[in-house]
Amino acid sequence: MSYIITEFFQYFVFNTINVKQFQPYAKITDNFIVIIMALVFYYQKMNSFNETWLTNFKLNTVILLYFTVNAIIFLPFNFIINASGNAKFYIWTINVFFITSFYLYLTILIWKNGSNKLQSIFE
């Protein structure tokens, strides 16, 4: 968290870096933190074997895949922006596809779980 705040102040408050040298490593850092947290979740659930651990397994897998792909896309961010040619547009299209898919999955999951909870309240 401190790295992300420091990078924010360096770029936007103090303006100590040239725009052409902008490389947002905070985006990669938070992706790796979420990946590590998802892997720790797997480790904890596999060590405490019970019947209910599969309920969050699918959501955790989607989160792990999304943030892994996001980290892979944003790791060479500066090279993608400064690259000549049309390859960068394919990479951004893949990124938009993954973002849309991830948030659509979350929306569907919230809708399904929210409607089940709402039905149980009124019954």
C-alpha positions in Angstrom: 0.0 0.0 0.0 2.8 2.4 0.8 4.5 1.7 -2.5 1.2 2.6 -4.4 0.8 5.8 -2.4 4.4 6.8 -2.9 4.2 6.2 -6.6 1.0 8.2 -6.8 2.6 11.2 -5.0 5.7 11.0 -7.2 3.8 11.1 -10.5 0.9 13.3 -9.7 1.8 15.6 -6.8 5.5 16.2 -7.1 5.8 15.7 -10.9 9.3 14.5 -10.6 9.2 12.1 -13.6 9.0 12.6 -17.3 5.7 11.5 -18.9 7.7 9.3 -21.4 9.2 7.4 -18.5 5.9 6.6 -16.8 5.8 3.0 -15.8 2.9 2.2 -13.4 4.5 -0.6 -11.3 1.8 -0.1 -8.6 -0.6 -1.8 -10.9 1.7 -4.8 -11.1 2.3 -4.8 -7.3 -1.4 -4.9 -6.4 -2.0 -7.7 -9.0 0.7 -9.8 -7.4 -0.7 -9.1 -3.9 -4.1 -10.4 -5.0 -2.5 -13.4 -6.7 -0.6 -14.3 -3.5 -3.8 -13.8 -1.4 -5.7 -16.1 -3.8 -3.0 -18.8 -3.5 -3.0 -18.5 0.3 -6.8 -19.1 0.2 -6.2 -22.3 -1.8 -3.5 -23.4 0.6 -5.7 -22.7 3.7 -8.8 -24.5 2.2 -6.8 -27.5 1.1 -5.3 -27.9 4.5 -8.7 -27.8 6.2 -10.6 -30.3 4.2 -14.3 -30.1 4.6 -17.4 -30.3 2.4 -18.0 -26.6 2.1 -14.7 -25.4 0.7 -15.8 -25.8 -2.9 -18.4 -23.0 -2.6 -15.7 -20.3 -3.0 -13.4 -22.3 -5.2 -14.9 -21.1 -8.5 -14.9 -17.4 -7.5 -11.3 -17.6 -6.2 -10.2 -19.3 -9.5 -11.8 -16.5 -11.6 -10.1 -13.9 -9.4 -6.7 -15.7 -9.7 -7.0 -16.0 -13.5 -8.1 -12.4 -14.0 -5.3 -10.9 -11.9 -2.7 -13.2 -13.4 -3.7 -12.1 -17.0 -3.9 -8.5 -15.9 -0.3 -8.7 -14.4 1.0 -10.3 -17.6 -0.6 -7.6 -19.7 0.6 -4.6 -17.5 4.1 -5.9 -16.8 5.5 -4.6 -20.2 3.2 -1.6 -20.1 5.8 1.0 -21.2 6.9 -1.2 -24.1 3.3 -1.7 -25.2 2.5 2.0 -25.3 5.7 3.0 -27.1 5.6 0.1 -29.6 5.0 0.9 -33.2 2.5 -1.1 -35.1 -0.9 -2.6 -34.5 0.1 -5.3 -31.9 -0.7 -3.0 -29.0 -4.3 -2.7 -30.1 -4.7 -6.5 -30.0 -3.3 -6.5 -26.5 -5.7 -3.8 -25.4 -8.6 -5.7 -27.0 -7.6 -8.8 -25.0 -7.5 -6.7 -21.9 -10.9 -5.2 -22.5 -12.3 -8.7 -23.1 -10.9 -10.0 -19.8 -12.1 -6.9 -17.8 -15.6 -7.3 -19.3 -15.7 -11.0 -18.7 -14.5 -10.6 -15.1 -17.0 -7.9 -14.2 -19.8 -9.7 -16.0 -19.1 -12.9 -14.0 -19.1 -10.8 -10.7 -22.4 -9.2 -11.7 -24.0 -12.6 -12.4 -22.6 -14.0 -9.2 -23.9 -11.1 -7.1 -27.3 -11.3 -8.9 -27.7 -15.0 -8.2 -26.6 -14.8 -4.6 -28.5 -11.6 -3.9 -31.7 -13.0 -5.4 -31.4 -16.2 -3.3 -30.9 -14.2 -0.1 -33.8 -11.9 -1.0 -36.1 -14.8 -1.6 -35.2 -16.3 1.7 -36.0 -13.1 3.6 -39.5 -12.8 2.1 -40.4 -16.5 2.7 
